[in-house]
Every structure is written in structure tokens, then in C-alpha cells.
């Protein structure tokens, strides 16, 4: 059995403010949830996430901040997304850098301190002799 892509639930303190940030700064589409129910679905390409406010999370008691890793297809995509998000005044935590462990990555944050590490794994193809 193959699992589908995971859909993380990102805790936010103010859902309308978070939706505006994810849409305007990170380029996500708001798929549903702007009706004040405390939970919203966002997407960009194959990436889907939920944003949830404190009242919605009361039952499960999940809290942030969270860290989400976004695996893209190349070093160029990492760098291009960094340029795009930088131009949109995204909260940059660290710029793109090739790490000794084989990832080219950068990190951004949302207003609630949730983190997104955007990366490309350049070491695996090298280890497997595919490059």
C-alpha cells in the first residue's frame, strides 16, 4: 500500500491574517475555509496544507510552531523560490546554502513562527551514481 502525500495542519493564531500571508507572500491558493470555521485548506501544486486557529485546535491540543520540509526537484528551483519569496517580503530565516549533508536549502517562517525548509537532495543522486 502506498501512502498519499501528507497534509500537515499548521497552527496559526489568526486565520484571516495567516491566509493572507500564505496567499500573498507564499503564493498558495486558498481552497476553502474563509467562512470563519477555524480551519482552511490551502494548496500550491501538489502541496496541500490545513491552517487551523486556536479554537479549532482545542480538542486535539496541537500547538505550534511546526516545521514543514518542502522537497523540490533541483537546486535551481530552491534558488528561484527563494528569489520569489524574498521579493514578496516573506520572513526569511536562512538563505539558500548547500549543506555538507547533501541538501541545498533555505528556511522561511510565517507570522506565527512556523517554519518551512525548502530543499533539494543533491547527495542521493551522487551516492547512487545517477548524476
C-alpha positions as CSV (number, residue, x, y, z in Angstrom):
1,X,0.0,0.0,0.0
2,X,1.4,3.4,-0.9
3,X,0.6,6.4,1.3
4,X,-0.7,9.6,-0.3
5,X,1.1,12.9,0.3
6,X,0.8,14.0,3.9
7,X,-1.3,17.1,4.6
8,X,0.1,18.9,7.6
9,X,-2.1,21.0,9.9
10,X,-0.3,24.3,10.6
11,X,-1.4,26.0,13.8
12,X,-2.0,29.8,13.4
13,X,-3.1,32.4,15.9
14,X,-5.2,34.5,13.4
15,X,-6.6,32.5,10.5
16,X,-7.6,35.5,8.2
17,X,-4.1,37.0,8.7
18,X,-2.4,33.7,8.1
19,X,-4.5,33.1,4.9
20,X,-3.5,36.5,3.6
21,X,0.2,35.7,4.3
22,X,0.1,32.3,2.7
23,X,-1.7,33.6,-0.4
24,X,0.1,36.9,-0.9
25,X,3.6,36.1,0.4
26,X,4.0,32.4,-0.3
27,X,1.7,32.1,-3.3
28,X,-0.7,29.5,-2.1
29,X,-4.3,29.2,-3.2
30,X,-7.0,29.3,-0.6
31,X,-9.1,26.3,-1.5
32,X,-11.7,26.6,1.3
33,X,-12.3,27.8,4.8
34,X,-12.6,31.6,4.7
35,X,-16.0,31.3,6.3
36,X,-14.8,31.6,9.9
37,X,-14.9,27.9,10.8
38,X,-11.4,27.9,12.2
39,X,-9.9,25.6,9.6
40,X,-8.8,26.3,6.0
41,X,-7.3,24.4,3.2
42,X,-4.5,25.8,1.0
43,X,-2.6,24.4,-1.9
44,X,0.2,25.1,-4.4
45,X,0.8,22.5,-7.0
46,X,0.9,19.1,-5.3
47,X,1.4,20.6,-1.8
48,X,-1.7,20.7,0.4
49,X,-1.9,22.0,3.9
50,X,-4.5,23.0,6.5
51,X,-4.3,26.1,8.6
52,X,-6.2,26.0,12.0
53,X,-6.9,28.6,14.6
54,X,-6.7,28.1,18.4
55,X,-10.5,27.4,18.8
56,X,-10.4,24.6,16.2
57,X,-7.4,23.0,17.8
58,X,-8.8,23.0,21.4
59,X,-10.0,19.4,21.1
60,X,-6.6,17.9,20.0
61,X,-4.4,20.4,21.8
62,X,-1.9,20.6,19.0
63,X,0.2,23.7,19.1
64,X,3.0,25.2,17.1
65,X,5.3,26.2,15.8
66,X,5.7,23.4,13.3
67,X,8.4,22.7,10.8
68,X,7.4,21.5,7.2
69,X,10.0,20.4,4.7
70,X,9.2,21.1,1.0
71,X,11.3,18.9,-1.3
72,X,11.7,20.5,-4.8
73,X,13.3,19.0,-7.9
74,X,16.5,20.9,-8.3
75,X,19.0,23.4,-6.8
76,X,17.6,25.9,-9.4
77,X,14.1,25.5,-8.0
78,X,15.3,26.1,-4.5
79,X,17.0,29.3,-5.6
80,X,14.1,30.5,-7.8
81,X,11.6,30.0,-4.9
82,X,13.9,31.9,-2.6
83,X,14.1,34.8,-5.1
84,X,10.3,34.8,-5.5
85,X,9.5,34.6,-1.8
86,X,12.2,37.3,-1.0
87,X,10.5,39.6,-3.4
88,X,7.2,39.0,-1.7
89,X,8.6,40.1,1.7
90,X,8.4,36.6,3.1
91,X,10.1,36.2,6.6
92,X,13.5,34.7,5.6
93,X,15.2,32.7,8.4
94,X,18.2,31.5,6.3
95,X,19.2,32.0,2.7
96,X,19.9,29.1,0.2
97,X,23.0,27.1,1.1
98,X,24.4,23.8,0.1
99,X,24.9,21.8,3.3
100,X,27.6,19.2,4.0
101,X,24.9,16.5,4.4
102,X,23.8,16.9,0.8
103,X,20.9,19.3,0.9
104,X,20.6,22.7,-0.8
105,X,18.1,24.5,1.3
106,X,16.7,27.7,2.8
107,X,14.2,28.4,5.5
108,X,11.3,30.8,5.8
109,X,8.7,31.5,8.5
110,X,5.1,32.6,8.8
111,X,4.0,35.2,11.3
112,X,3.3,32.5,13.9
113,X,6.8,31.1,13.8
114,X,6.0,28.0,11.7
115,X,9.0,27.1,9.6
116,X,9.3,25.9,6.0
117,X,12.6,24.3,4.9
118,X,12.7,24.2,1.1
119,X,15.3,21.8,-0.1
120,X,16.8,19.7,-2.9
121,X,18.7,16.5,-2.0
122,X,21.7,16.6,-4.3
123,X,23.6,13.9,-2.4
124,X,21.3,11.0,-3.1
125,X,21.8,11.0,-6.9
126,X,25.5,11.4,-6.4
127,X,25.6,8.4,-4.0
128,X,23.5,6.4,-6.4
129,X,25.7,7.4,-9.4
130,X,22.8,9.0,-11.2
131,X,24.5,12.3,-11.9
